[in-house]
Each structure stands twice: as structure tokens, then as C-alpha cells.
Amino acid sequence: MGEAIAKLQQEIKDLKLSEQSLRNRLKEVKRLLHGSISALVCMMEKADRHTARHQKRVAQLAFIMAKELGFTSEEAYEVLLAALVHDIGKISISAEVLTKPGKLLPYEWESIRAHPVVGFNIMNNFNYPWPVPMIIKQHHERRNGSGYPDGINKHDILRPAMVLAVADVFEAMFSHRPYRPALGIDPALAEISKADYYDPEVAAVCSDLFLKQGFCFEQH
């Protein structure tokens, strides 16, 4: 009996050590991946400061929305990472197209529509333990299937991508863009309220943050 108890105690000890080793490994992976994201953000700031600023503000909003929606800390962190680099694919688009104030020519519009796929391909080179590349790829998909690049509908869009989509569109309309002045809060809220495009629950949380909770984007 004594030997059996001693063996069981050793097995429990070994299991605890394995669990601790796994936690340490996951912590290290997170640190390395966050470092890669930070490096990409710095690169974007040098290449296109307007897009970099937009990504940071979208990340602020998307992270808080995820928490309000009941996402776990891990899931909210996943949304944050994706949001910080969701437009990384725009490095393939010329500055003239990104800042063009008028109507885009067909080939220019195609280059814009390709940026989620370019972003997916870039981020897919990293070994993420979360579907960050796919969230980036889907952030312009819409619930009714009218989005891009794949035209998938609400049944196939990841929930984190739905959160990112609302945060992305709201910030883009709310804020100044290189090709137009800020449209303000009312048009932005009107856009995200389109239930055939955006998740109604996500849109409601976004509206509540601005209209009832006084959310403001950080300036730095």
C-alpha cells in the first residue's frame, strides 16, 4: 500500500511539473508572438502612419468590445493581436491609391480588395496558437455574403472577425482619413447598425460604449 501511495504521489508531482512546463512554454510563445506583432506595427508606422494609427485605435475598441461581449482574456487578446495588424496587407498598395480622394479605378479597387489575403499570407508565416491570420482575412466579410475576399456569410465568419469588422468600420468612419474628413459618430453608428452586414450584438456593444459609457480613443 505504501509503495502504491508513493507512486501516486510521484505521478501527481510529475503531472504538476508538466503542467507548469506547459504554462511556461505558452507564456514564452505569447511573448515571442507579441514581439513579432510589435515589430510589424513599428514597420507600419514607418511605411504608413495613417494606417498604423487606425490599427491601434481599432485594437483599443475591438479589445474592449470583446471583453464586453464576454470573451475570455485569451480570446480578447486574440482579437487585440489581430486588430493591431489587420491592415498589414496594405503594404502591397501604393500610397496614391490609399489616399486617393475620388472614385477608384477597377484595378485600384482590386488591389484594395486583395489586402486581407495579403495580410493573411504575411501573418500565416508565424506559428500562432490562435487563428489570427484567418481573423485578418475575414475582417471585410459581411453577414449577408457581400463582403470580400471570399464572400462568405454569417455561418462561416469567425466571431472575433465580426468584432474586428465593426471596430474597423466604426473607427474608419468616425475618424479623419487621408482622403476625406471625419464623418463623425452618427454616420458610423448608422453603418454598423446594418444587421445584414454586421453582427447586431457586436454593433449594440459598440454603440453602448460610445453613447452610454463615454468611451474615447486614446490619443497615443
C-alpha positions, 0 to 999 in steps of 0.5 A: 500500500505504501509503495502504491501511495508513493507512486501516486504521489510521484505521478501527481508531482510529475503531472504538476511539473508538466503542467507548469512546463506547459504554462511556461512554454505558452507564456514564452510563445505569447511573448515571442508572438507579441514581439513579432506583432510589435515589430510589424506595427513599428514597420507600419508606422514607418511605411504608413502612419495613417494606417498604423494609427487606425490599427491601434485605435481599432485594437483599443475598441475591438479589445474592449468590445470583446471583453464586453461581449464576454470573451475570455482574456485569451480570446480578447487578446486574440482579437487585440493581436489581430486588430493591431495588424489587420491592415498589414496587407496594405503594404502591397498598395501604393500610397496614391491609391490609399489616399486617393480622394475620388472614385477608384479605378477597377484595378485600384479597387482590386488591389484594395480588395486583395489586402486581407489575403495579403495580410493573411499570407504575411501573418500565416508565416508565424506559428500562432496558437490562435487563428489570427491570420484567418481573423485578418482575412475575414475582417471585410466579410459581411453577414449577408455574403457581400463582403470580400475576399471570399464572400462568405456569410454569417455561418462561416465568419469567425466571431472575433472577425465580426468584432474586428469588422465593426471596430474597423468600420466604426473607427474608419468612419468616425475618424479623419482619413487621408482622403476625406474628413471625419464623418463623425459618430452618427454616420458610423453608428448608422453603418454598423447598425446594418444587421445584414452586414454586421453582427447586431450584438457586436454593433449594440456593444459598440454603440453602448460604449460610445453613447452610454459609457463615454468611451474615447480613443486614446490619443497615443 
